[in-house]
Amino acid sequence: MTKKKAIFEKYASNNLGELAIRISDHIDAMLAYWDKDLVCRYANSAYVNWFNKSKEQMINNMRIDELLGPLYEKNLPYIHAVLLGQKQLFEREIPLPDGSGVRHSLATYIPDIDSGEVIGFFVHVADVTSLKELEKKINTAKRDTLQMIIETEETEKRQVVEILRESVNQTLAASKMEIERRRKEEGNINMYTNLSSNLSEIIGQLNHLCENLSPTEIDLLGLIESVEHYIARLSKQHQKKISFCFRGNNIENIGLKDKYAIFRILQNCITICFDSGDINNIEVSLKYTESQVIIKFVTDNKIELNKDSKEYHTIASRVDYYSGKISKTINQSQTLLIIELFITEMR
């Protein structure tokens, strides 16, 4: 008898159960069956590596709460659901038996239904630690890239401001002083007064532009007061009703770059509101609680989010950086725009 034939006869139909057990014992994932009383009726050898429990210790001897220990309460909602006939899929961190760390697992609970009644459930738990580590590396790389993009944008704006303030603004200020000198010498009050007034207006506009490009007042006044000043200035300039309210504590303790990010989001959202058409009233609210920032915009007309616009790009890059999300709801003619951010580092 050949070796191949011997293997075939050994695992003929009458011995398929033995083959299935041998296969399950050579799988790294945990496989088990728990009855509706939560007693183990089958477990493969992988439980030794995961929980330091042998098949003999588990099968017909151990309840699931004894095996899971502190994890039992966390898994209980999924156990209840599978016993109601609902398949469950969830992630869980499982401490290593030697206490050296954790395994990241993906667990599947599948109900065993007989004649419409759940009599137990099958368990498959796979080790996804390597995938989690890869995901972490990808997220770190993405975050680093976004940080570089954001910092580059801010650097470019500061450079533009330096040019405007150090060159253009100074030239205009010097021209204004010269006009004032000539007005006094020549006595042509009307002409020089108009020129001086026009230059003063241009200088003021440049100063406002510089503040919008690089709001250095955040460093001095803090985020909330700077936002209040900015909104009051916009409201007057554009003849729009823009209200602002803030709730929460300790937001001034977050990092300066985080304050700039929040300010940029507010700034660009308001610009989007202005560009969306006939919007006269904008209600802005900012809430900070336990590292979560929620920014809300309510307008009296529809907001169009053009995802190709530079304003949306600026908002989206910062929302991604802070693992946040953007949601929009339109109710009749009113729009509610909500932006959530998660700021975990305090400085």
NORQUIZI-V87135 format. One record per pair of residues at least 24 apart in sequence whose ideal C-beta (glycine too) atoms are under 10 Angstrom apart, sorted by the first residue. I is the first residue (numbers start at 1). GAP is how many residues later the second one is. D is the distance in whole Angstrom. If there is no record, write none. Layout:
BEGIN
I&GAP&D, I&GAP&D
END
This chain:
BEGIN
21&24&10, 21&34&9, 24&31&10, 25&30&8, 27&97&9, 27&99&9, 28&98&8, 28&99&6, 29&76&9, 29&77&9, 29&78&10, 29&79&10, 29&94&10, 29&95&6, 29&96&6, 29&97&4, 29&98&7, 30&64&9, 30&75&8, 30&77&9, 30&93&7, 30&94&7, 30&95&4, 30&96&8, 30&97&9, 31&91&8, 31&92&7, 31&93&6, 31&94&8, 32&26&8, 32&27&9, 32&32&9, 32&35&9, 32&89&9, 32&90&7, 32&91&4, 32&92&8, 32&93&8, 33&26&9, 33&77&10, 33&79&7, 33&87&6, 33&88&7, 33&89&6, 33&90&7, 34&24&10, 34&28&10, 34&29&9, 34&30&5, 34&33&9, 34&45&8, 34&48&9, 34&49&9, 34&75&9, 34&78&9, 34&86&6, 34&87&6, 34&88&8, 34&89&7, 35&25&10, 35&29&10, 35&77&9, 35&83&10, 35&84&7, 35&85&4, 35&86&9, 36&47&6, 36&75&10, 36&76&9, 36&81&9, 36&82&6, 36&83&6, 36&84&6, 36&85&8, 37&26&8, 37&27&10, 37&82&10, 37&83&9, 38&24&10, 38&25&5, 38&26&5, 38&27&7, 38&28&9, 38&29&10, 38&34&10, 38&41&7, 38&45&9, 38&82&9, 38&83&9, 39&24&6, 39&25&8, 39&27&10, 39&81&9, 40&24&7, 40&26&9, 40&27&7, 40&83&9, 41&71&10, 41&79&7, 42&78&10, 42&80&9, 42&81&9, 43&24&9, 43&80&9, 46&79&8, 46&80&10, 46&81&9, 47&78&9, 48&49&9, 49&47&9, 49&48&8, 49&54&9, 49&78&9, 50&44&6, 50&45&10, 50&46&8, 50&47&8, 50&53&7, 50&55&8, 50&75&7, 50&77&8, 51&43&8, 51&44&9, 51&45&10, 51&46&6, 52&44&9, 52&45&4, 52&46&8, 53&44&9, 64&57&10, 64&59&9, 68&24&10, 68&26&9, 69&26&9, 70&25&9, 71&24&8, 75&32&8, 75&34&9, 78&29&8, 78&30&10, 78&31&6, 78&43&10, 79&30&7, 79&42&8, 79&44&10, 81&28&8, 81&30&9, 81&40&10, 82&26&10, 82&27&4, 82&28&7, 82&29&5, 82&30&9, 82&36&8, 82&38&9, 82&39&5, 82&40&9, 82&41&9, 83&26&9, 83&28&7, 83&35&5, 83&36&10, 83&37&9, 83&38&7, 84&27&8, 84&34&7, 85&26&5, 85&27&10, 85&28&6, 85&31&9, 85&32&9, 85&33&5, 85&36&9, 86&24&10, 86&25&7, 86&32&9, 87&24&7, 87&34&9, 87&35&10, 88&33&9, 88&35&10, 89&35&10, 91&37&7, 91&41&8, 92&33&8, 93&36&9, 93&39&9, 94&31&8, 94&33&9, 94&35&10, 101&28&9, 102&27&8, 102&30&10, 103&24&5, 103&25&8, 103&26&5, 103&29&9, 104&24&5, 104&25&5, 104&26&9, 104&27&8, 104&28&4, 104&29&8, 104&31&9, 104&32&10, 105&24&8, 105&27&10, 106&25&8, 106&26&10, 139&184&9, 142&178&7, 142&179&9, 143&177&8, 143&178&6, 143&179&9, 143&180&9, 144&177&10, 145&172&10, 145&175&10, 145&176&9, 146&170&10, 146&171&6, 146&172&8, 146&173&10, 146&174&6, 146&175&4, 146&176&9, 147&110&9, 147&170&10, 147&174&6, 149&164&9, 149&165&10, 149&168&6, 149&169&10, 149&171&10, 149&172&9, 150&107&8, 150&110&9, 150&111&7, 150&114&8, 150&164&9, 150&167&6, 150&168&6, 150&170&10, 150&171&6, 151&106&8, 153&111&8, 153&157&10, 153&160&9, 153&161&7, 153&164&8, 153&165&10, 154&59&9, 154&60&8, 154&103&8, 154&106&7, 154&107&9, 154&110&8, 155&59&10, 156&57&9, 157&53&9, 157&55&9, 157&56&4, 157&57&5, 157&58&10, 157&107&10, 158&52&10, 158&55&8, 158&56&5, 158&58&9, 159&54&10, 159&55&9, 160&49&9, 160&50&8, 160&53&6, 160&54&8, 161&45&10, 161&48&8, 161&49&5, 161&50&9, 161&51&9, 161&52&5, 161&53&4, 161&55&8, 162&48&9, 162&52&9, 163&47&10, 164&42&6, 164&43&9, 164&45&7, 164&46&6, 164&49&8, 164&50&10, 165&41&8, 165&42&8, 165&45&6, 165&49&9, 168&34&9, 168&35&9, 168&38&7, 168&42&10, 169&33&9, 169&34&6, 169&37&5, 169&38&7, 169&40&10, 169&41&8, 170&33&10, 172&27&6, 172&28&9, 172&30&6, 172&31&5, 172&34&7, 173&26&8, 173&27&10, 173&30&6, 173&33&10, 175&24&6, 175&27&10, 175&28&10, 176&24&7, 176&26&9, 176&27&7, 205&32&10, 208&25&7, 208&26&10, 208&29&8, 212&51&10, 212&55&7, 212&59&10, 214&46&9, 215&44&9, 215&45&7, 215&48&6, 215&49&9, 215&52&8, 217&46&10, 218&34&10, 218&38&7, 218&41&5, 218&42&7, 218&44&9, 218&45&6, 219&37&7, 219&40&9, 219&41&10, 221&31&10, 222&29&9, 222&30&5, 222&37&8, 223&28&6, 223&29&6, 223&31&8, 223&33&9, 223&35&9, 223&36&4, 223&37&9, 223&39&6, 223&40&7, 223&43&10, 223&63&9, 223&65&9, 224&24&10, 224&27&7, 224&28&7, 224&35&9, 224&38&10, 224&62&8, 224&64&10, 225&27&9, 226&33&8, 226&37&7, 226&40&10, 227&32&9, 227&35&8, 227&36&7, 227&39&6, 227&40&9, 227&57&8, 227&59&7, 230&33&8, 230&36&8, 230&37&7, 230&40&9, 231&35&8, 231&36&10, 231&39&8, 231&51&9, 231&53&7, 234&33&9, 234&36&6, 234&37&9, 234&40&9, 234&48&9, 235&35&10, 235&47&9, 238&32&9, 238&36&7, 238&42&10, 238&44&10, 239&41&9, 240&30&9, 240&33&9, 240&34&8, 240&39&7, 240&40&6, 240&41&7, 240&42&7, 241&38&10, 241&39&6, 241&40&5, 241&41&7, 241&42&9, 241&59&9, 242&28&7, 242&31&9, 242&32&10, 242&37&10, 242&38&10, 242&39&8, 242&40&5, 242&41&8, 242&42&7, 242&55&10, 243&38&8, 243&39&7, 243&40&5, 243&41&7, 243&42&9, 243&55&9, 244&38&9, 244&39&8, 244&40&5, 244&41&7, 244&42&7, 245&38&8, 245&39&8, 245&40&5, 245&41&8, 245&42&9, 245&51&10, 246&38&9, 246&39&7, 246&40&5, 246&41&7, 246&42&8, 247&38&7, 247&39&8, 247&40&5, 247&41&8, 247&42&8, 247&47&9, 248&38&8, 248&39&5, 248&40&3, 248&41&5, 248&42&9, 248&44&9, 248&45&9, 248&46&9, 249&39&7, 249&40&8, 250&38&7, 250&39&10, 250&40&10, 250&41&10, 250&96&8, 251&35&8, 251&36&9, 251&37&4, 251&38&10, 251&42&8, 251&92&9, 252&36&10, 253&35&10, 253&93&6, 253&94&7, 254&34&8, 254&37&8, 254&39&9, 254&89&6, 254&90&10, 254&91&8, 254&92&6, 254&93&7, 255&88&8, 255&90&6, 255&91&8, 255&92&4, 256&91&8, 257&64&10, 257&88&10, 257&90&9, 258&35&8, 258&60&10, 258&63&10, 258&64&8, 258&83&8, 258&85&5, 258&86&10, 258&87&8, 258&88&9, 258&89&8, 259&84&10, 260&58&9, 261&32&9, 261&53&10, 261&54&10, 261&56&9, 261&57&5, 261&58&9, 261&60&7, 261&61&7, 261&80&8, 261&82&8, 262&24&7, 262&26&9, 262&31&6, 262&33&7, 262&56&8, 262&60&9, 262&77&9, 262&79&7, 262&81&8, 264&47&10, 264&50&6, 264&51&8, 264&53&9, 264&54&6, 265&28&9, 265&30&6, 265&32&10, 265&46&10, 265&49&8, 265&50&5, 265&51&10, 265&53&6, 265&54&7, 265&57&10, 265&59&9, 265&61&10, 265&74&6, 265&76&8, 266&29&7, 266&31&9, 266&49&10, 266&73&9, 267&44&9, 267&47&8, 267&48&9, 268&41&9, 268&42&8, 268&43&4, 268&44&8, 268&45&9, 268&46&5, 268&47&5, 268&48&10, 268&50&9, 269&26&7, 269&27&10, 269&28&5, 269&30&10, 269&34&9, 269&36&10, 269&42&8, 269&43&9, 269&45&10, 269&46&7, 269&57&10, 269&68&7, 269&70&7, 270&27&8, 270&29&10, 270&41&9, 271&38&9, 271&39&9, 271&40&5, 271&41&10, 271&43&9, 271&44&10, 272&25&9, 272&27&10, 272&31&6, 272&32&8, 272&33&7, 272&34&8, 272&37&7, 272&39&5, 272&40&7, 272&43&8, 272&65&8, 273&24&7, 273&26&6, 273&27&10, 273&28&9, 273&30&6, 273&31&10, 273&62&9, 273&64&8, 274&37&10, 275&28&9, 275&29&8, 275&31&8, 275&34&8, 275&36&8, 276&25&7, 276&26&7, 276&27&5, 276&28&5, 276&29&9, 276&30&9, 276&59&8, 277&24&6, 277&25&7, 277&26&9, 277&27&8, 278&24&9, 278&55&10, 279&24&8, 279&54&10, 279&56&9, 281&53&10, 282&53&10, 283&51&10, 283&53&10, 284&53&10, 285&53&10, 286&53&10, 287&53&10, 288&53&10, 288&55&8, 290&52&10, 290&53&10, 291&31&10, 291&50&9, 291&51&6, 291&52&5, 291&53&5, 291&54&9, 291&55&8, 292&30&10, 292&32&9, 292&48&7, 292&49&7, 292&50&6, 292&51&8, 292&52&10, 293&29&8, 293&31&8, 293&46&8, 293&47&7, 293&48&4, 293&49&8, 293&50&6, 294&30&9, 294&44&7, 294&45&7, 294&46&6, 294&47&8, 295&24&10, 295&29&9, 295&31&10, 295&42&8, 295&43&7, 295&44&4, 295&45&8, 295&46&8, 296&40&7, 296&41&7, 296&42&5, 296&43&8, 296&44&10, 297&31&9, 297&38&8, 297&39&7, 297&40&4, 297&41&8, 297&42&8, 298&31&10, 298&33&10, 298&36&7, 298&37&7, 298&38&6, 298&39&8, 298&40&10, 299&31&10, 299&34&9, 299&35&7, 299&36&5, 299&37&8, 299&38&8, 300&33&7, 300&34&6, 300&35&9, 301&29&10, 301&32&6, 301&33&8, 301&34&7, 302&26&10, 302&28&6, 302&30&9, 302&31&7, 302&32&8, 302&33&5, 303&25&7, 303&27&8, 303&31&10, 303&32&4, 303&33&9, 303&34&6, 304&24&10, 304&31&9, 305&30&10, 305&32&8, 315&24&7
END
